[in-house]
Amino acid sequence: MRQTLRDKAIRICDQKIAQKGDNVGLSFYAFFANKNDDPDLLMEAATWWIKTHGLDHFEKAHKIRTLIQSGH
């Protein structure tokens, strides 16, 4: 996953945790606007989420943040 997407995903995870608490879940769609203006980036996130890590549709934000920060 490219660094700009990693940075954005960590920022979104931090925001969601701050707003809704440590138990909040999210999907990779949380990292994107409601329109598909960058399909390559969306597929990169989906590949990382689904193929690389085999994650469920919704996962805990703190789990995603930890995976990204660890370089996975």
C-alpha positions in Angstrom: 0.0 0.0 0.0 1.4 3.4 -1.0 2.5 5.8 1.8 -0.2 8.4 1.0 -2.9 5.8 1.5 -1.2 4.5 4.7 -1.1 8.0 6.1 -4.8 8.6 5.2 -5.9 5.3 6.6 -4.1 5.9 9.9 -5.7 9.4 10.1 -9.2 8.0 9.4 -8.7 5.2 12.0 -7.6 7.8 14.6 -10.6 10.0 13.8 -13.1 7.1 14.1 -11.6 5.9 17.4 -11.6 9.5 18.8 -15.3 9.9 17.7 -16.8 6.6 18.6 -14.3 4.8 21.0 -11.8 2.0 20.8 -14.3 -0.6 19.7 -15.3 1.1 16.5 -15.3 -0.9 13.3 -14.8 0.2 9.7 -14.3 -1.0 6.2 -11.7 0.1 3.6 -14.5 2.2 2.1 -14.0 4.6 5.0 -10.8 5.8 3.4 -12.6 7.1 0.3 -15.3 9.6 -0.7 -18.7 8.3 -1.7 -17.7 8.5 -5.4 -15.2 6.4 -7.2 -12.8 9.0 -8.4 -9.7 6.9 -8.0 -10.4 3.3 -8.9 -6.8 2.2 -8.8 -6.3 3.5 -5.3 -9.6 1.8 -4.2 -8.4 -1.5 -5.7 -5.1 -1.1 -3.9 -6.9 -0.7 -0.6 -9.3 -3.6 -1.4 -6.4 -5.9 -2.4 -4.5 -5.0 0.8 -7.6 -5.6 2.9 -9.1 -8.7 1.3 -6.3 -10.6 -0.5 -3.3 -9.7 1.5 -4.8 -9.9 5.0 -8.0 -11.8 4.5 -9.9 -9.3 6.6 -13.7 -9.3 7.1 -15.7 -6.5 5.6 -15.8 -4.6 9.0 -12.8 -4.7 11.3 -11.8 -2.8 14.4 -10.1 0.5 13.6 -7.4 -0.1 16.1 -6.6 -3.5 14.4 -6.3 -1.8 11.0 -4.2 1.0 12.4 -1.8 -1.5 14.1 -1.4 -3.5 10.8 -0.6 -0.4 8.8 1.8 1.0 11.4 3.6 -2.3 11.6 4.3 -2.1 7.8 2.0 -4.9 6.8 
